[in-house]
Amino acid sequence: GNRTNLYCVGVAPSGTGKDHARKVNKKILGASGLDDLEGEDDLASDAGLIASVNANPAVLFQLDEFGRLMRAISDNERNNPGYMKNIATMLLRLYSSADVKFKGKAYGDRKQTKEVLQPCVSVYGTSVPGHFYAALTTENISDGLLGRLLVFEGSETAERQRPKPMPVPPDIFDATEWWKKFSPSGNLGSVNPVPEMVPSDEGAQDRFQELGDLVDEQLKLITADFRALWTRAEEKAYRLALVYAVSADRVSPVIDTDAAS
């Protein structure tokens, strides 16, 4: 049931180029005519989030000032309106609904209730360390939000670079064009996706078993509040291995030992 949707957060001080990766993603999608796969740059409400996903079930949200968003959706902040706090709930549900039908809130007018079949929502957020870590609470851990995030910390003093402007490299453009046409479900793929299964070999299964044993050891040692950090570890590893495998060989992908490692 694992898919390729990931929630990533880049944490680094101001002036270290956190916005560059977002610009690269925008250039790649734009050059390939896939601008519709990029969601809004900010989330103002849970209803807005679901409306965006309903319009484009496969979507990438690139969010600057992610630490401020974490604080805005925190239950600990009494003055935060409900429609902001509910963003966290929707992000939790969307992450885990990639292989099923997602159903939004129930309204008196049933036409307003949003249903999305197998949403593939990815997030790339960036933040300075102070805002991000100050916004974290035990609730973020116990409710599973932090456990779903892949947090990448940048260097305090990044080496200065003077990159030259360049177009999207041909190999990346070719790969994007290939995935643009990829539709294992045929013409009905956008209505009823039928995913292609990617097998894993024996070496990969051994590596995942090692990780599973490590997770079981950690779960015995830590308190209940922090269990959610480990319970998602295997799931995130599977998703990363899946992304690795289909990137290495998009025609006949296999999750091998390298992908699992």
VMD Tcl script that draws the C-alpha trace (Angstrom):
set ca {
  {0.00 0.00 0.00}
  {2.97 2.36 0.00}
  {3.13 5.12 -2.60}
  {5.61 7.82 -3.53}
  {4.10 10.71 -1.56}
  {6.56 12.21 0.94}
  {6.49 15.04 3.48}
  {9.95 16.64 3.53}
  {11.19 19.63 5.53}
  {14.47 21.44 4.91}
  {15.76 23.24 8.01}
  {18.64 25.72 7.71}
  {19.52 29.28 8.76}
  {18.61 32.33 6.69}
  {20.75 32.95 3.63}
  {21.67 29.31 2.99}
  {19.65 28.94 -0.21}
  {16.60 27.02 1.01}
  {14.48 28.52 -1.75}
  {16.72 27.16 -4.51}
  {15.28 23.63 -4.42}
  {11.75 25.00 -4.77}
  {12.82 27.04 -7.80}
  {14.43 23.97 -9.37}
  {11.20 22.00 -8.92}
  {9.20 24.83 -10.46}
  {11.55 24.97 -13.47}
  {11.33 21.22 -14.06}
  {7.53 21.15 -13.86}
  {7.21 24.27 -16.00}
  {9.54 22.97 -18.71}
  {7.52 19.75 -18.91}
  {4.11 21.41 -18.96}
  {3.26 19.95 -15.55}
  {2.53 23.16 -13.67}
  {-0.78 21.69 -12.52}
  {1.13 19.25 -10.29}
  {2.33 22.15 -8.14}
  {-0.04 23.25 -5.41}
  {-0.36 26.63 -3.76}
  {2.60 28.19 -1.94}
  {0.63 28.63 1.29}
  {-2.21 26.88 3.12}
  {-4.91 29.12 4.57}
  {-7.46 26.52 5.69}
  {-8.26 22.82 5.69}
  {-11.05 23.47 3.18}
  {-8.60 25.17 0.85}
  {-6.18 22.27 1.15}
  {-8.85 19.71 0.25}
  {-10.13 21.85 -2.62}
  {-6.64 21.95 -4.09}
  {-6.19 18.18 -3.74}
  {-9.64 17.59 -5.21}
  {-8.63 19.60 -8.29}
  {-5.27 17.80 -8.63}
  {-5.03 14.51 -6.71}
  {-1.30 14.26 -7.48}
  {0.12 17.49 -6.11}
  {3.29 18.96 -4.61}
  {2.95 21.71 -2.00}
  {6.13 23.77 -1.63}
  {5.77 25.74 1.58}
  {8.16 28.42 2.80}
  {8.17 29.40 6.50}
  {7.02 25.89 7.40}
  {7.83 26.53 11.05}
  {5.32 29.37 11.17}
  {2.72 27.08 9.58}
  {3.41 24.44 12.25}
  {2.73 27.02 14.92}
  {-0.42 28.23 13.17}
  {-1.88 24.72 13.08}
  {-0.86 23.78 16.62}
  {-3.55 22.84 19.16}
  {-1.45 24.52 21.85}
  {-2.06 27.97 20.41}
  {-5.43 28.99 21.85}
  {-6.01 31.84 19.43}
  {-5.52 29.70 16.31}
  {-8.82 29.35 14.42}
  {-10.24 25.88 13.88}
  {-9.84 25.99 10.10}
  {-6.08 26.38 10.62}
  {-5.75 23.66 13.26}
  {-7.64 21.26 10.98}
  {-4.87 21.54 8.36}
  {-2.77 19.22 10.53}
  {-5.57 16.65 10.66}
  {-6.02 16.77 6.89}
  {-2.28 16.37 6.27}
  {-2.28 13.32 8.54}
  {-5.22 11.76 6.72}
  {-3.98 12.55 3.21}
  {-0.60 10.97 3.92}
  {-2.25 7.70 4.91}
  {-4.98 7.76 2.24}
  {-2.75 7.42 -0.81}
  {-4.01 3.90 -1.54}
  {-7.70 4.40 -0.69}
  {-10.54 6.87 -1.23}
  {-10.24 10.04 0.84}
  {-13.50 11.54 2.07}
  {-13.63 15.07 3.39}
  {-15.99 16.64 5.89}
  {-19.69 15.84 5.82}
  {-21.90 18.83 4.99}
  {-25.65 19.29 4.93}
  {-25.28 19.75 1.18}
  {-23.68 16.48 0.13}
  {-22.39 18.11 -3.04}
  {-19.90 20.03 -0.88}
  {-18.35 16.83 0.49}
  {-15.08 16.18 -1.35}
  {-14.01 12.66 -2.32}
  {-10.57 12.00 -3.80}
  {-9.56 8.56 -4.99}
  {-6.00 7.69 -3.99}
  {-4.61 11.20 -3.41}
  {-0.85 11.50 -3.85}
  {0.05 14.59 -1.81}
  {3.69 15.53 -1.32}
  {5.04 18.41 0.75}
  {8.38 20.18 0.63}
  {8.58 22.77 3.39}
  {11.50 24.95 4.43}
  {12.14 26.79 7.67}
  {14.80 28.37 9.84}
  {15.65 26.17 12.85}
  {14.27 28.53 15.49}
  {10.77 28.74 14.03}
  {10.53 25.03 13.23}
  {11.76 23.56 16.51}
  {9.96 26.14 18.63}
  {6.68 25.13 16.98}
  {7.05 21.43 17.82}
  {4.96 20.04 20.67}
  {4.39 16.63 22.21}
  {1.06 16.63 20.38}
  {2.90 16.84 17.04}
  {4.76 13.71 18.05}
  {1.94 11.68 19.58}
  {-0.57 12.48 16.83}
  {1.89 11.23 14.22}
  {2.55 14.42 12.25}
  {6.24 14.62 13.13}
  {6.58 10.89 12.49}
  {5.43 11.44 8.91}
  {8.00 14.18 8.24}
  {11.45 13.66 6.78}
  {13.53 16.47 8.31}
  {16.79 17.45 6.61}
  {19.08 19.83 8.52}
  {21.42 22.08 6.59}
  {24.81 23.39 7.61}
  {25.05 26.45 9.82}
  {27.67 27.92 7.48}
  {26.96 26.79 3.94}
  {29.83 27.07 1.49}
  {29.33 30.03 -0.82}
  {28.46 29.14 -4.40}
  {28.01 31.18 -7.57}
  {25.93 28.92 -9.78}
  {25.34 29.85 -13.40}
  {21.79 29.89 -14.77}
  {21.09 26.72 -16.73}
  {18.12 25.05 -18.41}
  {16.65 21.79 -17.17}
  {19.23 19.05 -18.00}
  {18.14 16.77 -20.88}
  {18.18 13.59 -18.76}
  {15.87 15.15 -16.15}
  {13.61 16.54 -18.86}
  {13.44 13.12 -20.56}
  {12.60 11.42 -17.27}
  {9.87 13.94 -16.51}
  {8.39 13.51 -19.99}
  {8.37 9.73 -19.50}
  {6.51 9.96 -16.20}
  {4.13 12.49 -17.71}
  {2.97 9.78 -20.15}
  {3.06 6.93 -17.61}
  {-0.42 5.50 -17.05}
  {-0.60 1.82 -16.06}
  {-4.38 2.16 -15.73}
  {-4.87 3.29 -19.32}
  {-7.33 6.06 -20.20}
  {-9.18 5.70 -16.88}
  {-6.06 6.27 -14.78}
  {-7.16 9.69 -13.60}
  {-10.56 8.33 -12.55}
  {-9.65 4.94 -11.11}
  {-5.88 4.55 -10.64}
  {-4.57 0.98 -10.72}
  {-0.95 1.24 -9.59}
  {1.88 -0.84 -10.96}
  {3.39 -3.04 -8.26}
  {7.16 -2.85 -7.71}
  {8.68 -6.08 -6.34}
  {11.46 -6.27 -3.76}
  {14.24 -8.85 -3.87}
  {15.53 -11.00 -1.03}
  {18.37 -8.64 -0.15}
  {15.95 -5.74 0.27}
  {13.64 -7.82 2.42}
  {16.57 -8.70 4.70}
  {17.45 -5.00 5.08}
  {13.85 -4.12 5.92}
  {13.79 -6.95 8.48}
  {16.86 -5.42 10.14}
  {15.08 -2.09 10.31}
  {11.96 -3.76 11.70}
  {14.02 -5.39 14.45}
  {15.56 -2.02 15.31}
  {12.13 -0.40 15.48}
  {10.87 -3.13 17.82}
  {13.88 -2.58 20.10}
  {13.30 1.16 20.24}
  {9.59 0.80 20.93}
  {10.43 -1.15 24.08}
  {12.73 1.59 25.35}
  {10.82 4.83 24.80}
  {7.77 6.40 26.42}
  {4.33 6.45 24.85}
  {4.65 10.10 23.72}
  {7.57 9.27 21.44}
  {6.39 5.94 20.02}
  {4.89 7.65 16.96}
  {8.39 8.73 15.86}
  {9.36 5.08 15.39}
  {6.10 3.51 14.26}
  {6.35 5.31 10.88}
  {10.05 4.59 10.36}
  {9.52 1.46 8.26}
  {6.78 3.07 6.18}
  {9.02 6.02 5.32}
  {11.89 3.68 4.44}
  {9.61 1.71 2.09}
  {8.50 4.91 0.37}
  {12.03 6.18 -0.07}
  {13.11 2.79 -1.43}
  {10.21 2.87 -3.87}
  {11.20 6.33 -5.13}
  {14.81 5.18 -5.43}
  {13.86 2.06 -7.39}
  {11.64 3.76 -9.95}
  {14.24 6.51 -10.39}
  {17.03 4.01 -11.02}
  {15.01 1.97 -13.53}
  {11.63 3.38 -14.47}
  {10.90 0.68 -17.07}
  {11.46 -2.44 -14.93}
  {11.92 -1.23 -11.36}
  {12.91 -3.56 -8.51}
  {13.50 -2.61 -4.89}
  {16.93 -4.16 -4.34}
  {19.48 -4.01 -1.53}
  {20.76 -0.60 -2.65}
  {17.24 0.86 -2.67}
  {16.46 -0.57 0.75}
  {19.78 0.61 2.19}
}
mol new
graphics top color blue
foreach p $ca { graphics top sphere $p radius 0.5 }
foreach p [lrange $ca 0 end-1] q [lrange $ca 1 end] { graphics top cylinder $p $q radius 0.2 }
display resetview
